[in-house]
Amino acid sequence: MSMQILLVEDEDTSAELAITSIRRVDESVEVVVMGDRDSAINEIRQHDHDLIICDIRIPPNSQSVDIDESHGLAVHAVARDVCPGTPLVFLTGFRTSDATRRRLSAGGVSDIFGLRAHPMVQLVDKDDPLRLEDVVREFVEALATLDIACVVHNDNDVNPAFVRAVQTYASYTNHSAANVQSSSGLSGATVGRVRLESQSQAAANFILKVLPFEDAADEFERYRNFVASRLAPGVFAPTVMSISAGLRKQSGLISTLAGDGYQSVFRLLRENPSEAARVVSHLRDKLAPWYDNPATNMITLRELRREKASDDVTSRPEPLGDRLDVIEELEIEMPRVITHGDMHGENILVDRRGQPLLIDFGDVGFGHAPVDPVTLELSLIYHVEGPARDNAIGSSIDWQSWPDISQCYGSSPLSAFASECRSWADEVGSPRATLAFGYAHSLRQLKYPDVAAQIAIAIAQACAGAI
């Protein structure tokens, strides 16, 4: 990930001097120049940068001669809001007010590019190009050091921010190599298991999730409120750090693992289906605190479905035809509890002792009781890694009979796993609540092109007919 710099400067001569200072440090740095507040703000919103250099006195737009500090401060405010992990350098002059200097100097410090407790906002006299050169050099050399200090080996192409987050964490632990097993979710986040190695110390294992910084802040708050304070240690991977500085508009959430002997439930299902079924039973017991003191409410099937899918999905002629309006008026008693919200087979890891470890808490919060067990069961076919997508495993499953667990799975190797999920759903909710959520969840799948629509529709029809 080559260094990207945004330079905001309205004077051509000053812009040329700044670019010369940057080029003297590193010819490969990419520099984008904007000459006013509005174009700078648009550039910040539309693109990513590793460093923003901004003259504090700029015009509001290309047609104005109103050159004022307030416009530079507006760029500062947007940058802090849109990309708080990007450092800023403001070019000041003798006319810069003391109040403005104090405001910009209060930008705080952070660990960035391997630099410890580094100021995120710096002031440089615009008539001192050598000082600007020194500031740029510090960032460029820090990034180069970060890149060579830890070599990252990927199992596939991951986004550059993920690699930089791995290297940033390795700068704390002093490991020199990283092996990554990564995947991308529907949310656009990149999640991977990382093993850090070094010849001089023991390996370190963790899970890294890189996502937009606002989403990362929300997920960390959910983790603190619903996971760390309510479940016993050992049930979940503890999130120990959030990295934002240096990741442009992204953040990385670090969750530690006790070793590297973990595999996903999906993988275990392919190798040992009966053991995978026992894992569901263990997980059900460990998540019992989430189901304490449920609040029960009545909800129509239409309201439930609209939480998952818009009315557009029901405008197709195939799903339920003329009966749809009548069916969706049915009321269901639905307990509300704490749910994981995205409990598929890749979000449950299993250690060598057969104990489950829950990861990825972006959707955890209050939800309907059957959500997790039904989502887990149907991830067999709806998730891209679901074992039921393998023809050798899934061809014997009769999805049109989904309400009847025995008839649906028959002699499939997934039968015991599905049965554990279904009994869990029926216990924490009710058989009727299970069918209702199965209906809503299945119609939601119609918006994903990788899901077989005929299967989703068959399950939705079967659930609606059995409620």
Steps between C-alpha positions, in 0.01 A plus 500: 500500500699798368477821695219735393522869594232765458646851471256789544663822380352785295830669405677333207848599621438366851354179358807448282731557797305248710504241221875551458548433873292183474680377187838551663393247760346241268429526127242220519262685734173583326391860554154640424471882506181689580480880515198580713279383785219344300719299262715384794197385699362318196837329445515392865150355484554321169855362535747366756825664608788419732585862573318830449704820467284812505569873492293642783405808292313391187196619303163323532485417127687558177300814417548680833772734626382468862822347633449427868601267784140385542519309171811312604332421831201364308733258320640400840151433639398281205826306508460428872145382434554299180851359544613539862784255440668729247764742634481867403765767449384861487714766332487816706639852466559804713133597461371177651315588820598362839149355541536306176845374599365378835204329334713315248763408758234316702478218246623236741756224451481144377720210400525524122714318242698354790570846650399512865285780646539710190300825455214453256494872414821699448565863413776597256597850393423512128822698447706212644508231226777310678277451803222369276752269339598365843137434592429316176825303529405379847173354368651355183786331684264369769277343236799345323627357830156364582487329161835323525487420872219247456450300180134406453412177318137494378289204399330731249499867406392700803446872506814708570353644821481145639869443426591833661295416809683167532835677471392764752410239757826313429686822583370464857591134533830517303415209272657491155255289297126446479290227343143599419189296430243757394146530376260781413150519639178643358565823692814568299723448802811286468545243776801276539683273737858615538802318636801718579838328505858587589824311547557669835165448677184294517230535236192716558152426364210738456196584292503826311192670361549809283195714426393867476597679820140592591397135475803393703411744780142369500615137508742561787222667700270203432776263606546682831128526574375157396794260486785578740265597783250213461674185384759292683864528388591235249171518309616787279823635357584807714541824304809667641577786265361728233741646244390806305802727457667437166214296351344791309121464551523149639553349844631164605357303794745256658364194683748262654508121466657258748677311221477401137311172547162641393279409210160627392182305568454466124834328465429275797163410346674370191746296703299388803125578484414341835766706678367815332154419636646473852660842452154651442382342825801645687444843349133492591591442866769769503269764352224434757557840674386674181160332529428589864184703569373531142247768413215361291312698240257430220609571145336436165680293244508806273671711767751225562571458130540875449775501762694272265372574150307778327168455328685472169589137565134408536401666173629199307231255390681189622514513879146487636263641243156622602528360853783736595285780649303259716809309616696810594219628722554206736624599845785317666606506864871577481730517805771768483844421640864582428612347172826477308313596183738339248556151632621304200751219499802722434427713807531202734851365548569168668814415696669162529285414803182551302412825681336780299633855480272773368641784285379805304262717701387765253134398526474397865214660690135446584314281253251219459579181692518261200739724303830331586409131480292546182770713338759236591293216356417681177860616456553139389354608166484881508865571589754485221705247701196295606557123470153445351619684190725202428293283271628181661368619837195710415339310213304271733345786700132574431477874567127508424454294817703735720237523781534123553862458605508123446340507158710798388844362584428128490827307499713807421821528705375845600192358671632490858640853474172636361303319771707663775440842344127437464445373855693805628276734297179329613607509865596869520202607289236257381453281192273770356756774567765282334289468187426873496864597513591228248247663264635854544865394489447300182329783313790723596734268311335591168711816485826303499599376153705208630200344679284254304170689482295185446623358831432821692151521352431133574596543866296821530196332348536198725528719812199713404293193433588340833450799731 
